[in-house]
Amino acid sequence: MSSLSFLNIGEKAEVVEIKTEKGHGCGKKEKHICHVEDMGLRIGNVVEVLNNEGQGPLVVKVNESRIAIGRDMAMKIMVKRIEE
């Protein structure tokens, strides 16, 4: 298991955890976590990295959508690489 921010372009992974800070945002989740889940990044979903230049936002494909994610948020999304 690693952070989404450490995947290379073209790698696919399953989302296994989204780290939160207790007591923030919507319900028990941090506000940014809720926004990420609304965009389709949920536990169990498969993501493919389309752009990860090592700095700035990552671009990932989830379902048929392309999503830009800030590096700080990407560090909170834990994934398991999918070997093809």
C-alpha positions as CSV (number, residue, x, y, z in Angstrom):
1,M,0.0,0.0,0.0
2,S,1.3,3.5,-0.9
3,S,0.1,7.0,-1.4
4,L,-1.5,7.9,-4.7
5,S,1.2,10.6,-5.1
6,F,3.9,8.0,-5.5
7,L,2.4,6.2,-8.5
8,N,3.9,6.7,-11.9
9,I,2.2,7.7,-15.1
10,G,0.2,4.8,-16.5
11,E,0.0,2.9,-13.2
12,K,-3.4,1.7,-12.0
13,A,-4.4,1.2,-8.4
14,E,-7.3,0.5,-6.1
15,V,-8.2,3.1,-3.5
16,V,-8.0,1.4,-0.1
17,E,-8.1,4.3,2.4
18,I,-8.6,8.0,2.5
19,K,-6.9,9.4,5.6
20,T,-9.0,11.9,7.5
21,E,-8.6,14.2,10.5
22,K,-11.1,13.5,13.2
23,G,-13.8,16.1,13.8
24,H,-13.5,18.2,10.6
25,G,-15.8,19.0,7.8
26,C,-18.9,17.0,6.8
27,G,-19.8,14.5,9.5
28,K,-16.7,12.9,10.8
29,K,-14.9,13.5,7.5
30,E,-12.7,16.4,6.5
31,K,-14.4,18.7,4.0
32,H,-11.7,17.9,1.3
33,I,-12.3,14.2,1.7
34,C,-16.0,14.6,1.0
35,H,-15.2,16.6,-2.2
36,V,-12.8,13.9,-3.4
37,E,-15.4,11.2,-2.8
38,D,-18.0,13.3,-4.7
39,M,-15.6,13.3,-7.6
40,G,-15.5,9.5,-7.7
41,L,-12.4,8.7,-5.6
42,R,-13.9,6.2,-3.2
43,I,-12.6,3.2,-1.5
44,G,-12.7,0.3,-3.9
45,N,-12.5,2.4,-7.1
46,V,-9.7,1.9,-9.5
47,V,-7.7,4.9,-10.6
48,E,-5.1,5.3,-13.4
49,V,-2.4,8.0,-13.2
50,L,-2.4,10.2,-16.3
51,N,0.0,12.8,-15.1
52,N,2.4,13.0,-12.2
53,E,5.3,15.3,-12.8
54,G,6.6,15.1,-9.2
55,Q,5.2,18.5,-8.3
56,G,1.9,20.3,-8.6
57,P,-1.4,18.4,-9.1
58,L,-1.8,14.9,-10.3
59,V,-4.3,14.0,-13.0
60,V,-6.0,10.6,-12.6
61,K,-8.7,8.8,-14.5
62,V,-11.6,7.4,-12.4
63,N,-14.4,5.6,-14.3
64,E,-14.6,7.8,-17.4
65,S,-13.6,11.0,-15.7
66,R,-10.3,12.8,-15.5
67,I,-9.6,14.5,-12.1
68,A,-6.9,16.9,-11.0
69,I,-5.9,16.3,-7.4
70,G,-3.6,18.5,-5.3
71,R,-0.4,16.8,-4.1
72,D,-1.4,17.3,-0.4
73,M,-4.7,15.5,-1.0
74,A,-3.1,12.8,-3.1
75,M,-0.8,12.0,-0.1
76,K,-3.9,11.2,2.0
77,I,-5.3,8.7,-0.6
78,M,-3.8,5.3,0.1
79,V,-3.8,2.8,-2.8
80,K,-2.8,-0.7,-3.7
81,R,-1.1,-1.1,-7.1
82,I,-2.8,-3.4,-9.7
83,E,-0.4,-5.6,-11.6
84,E,-1.4,-6.2,-15.2
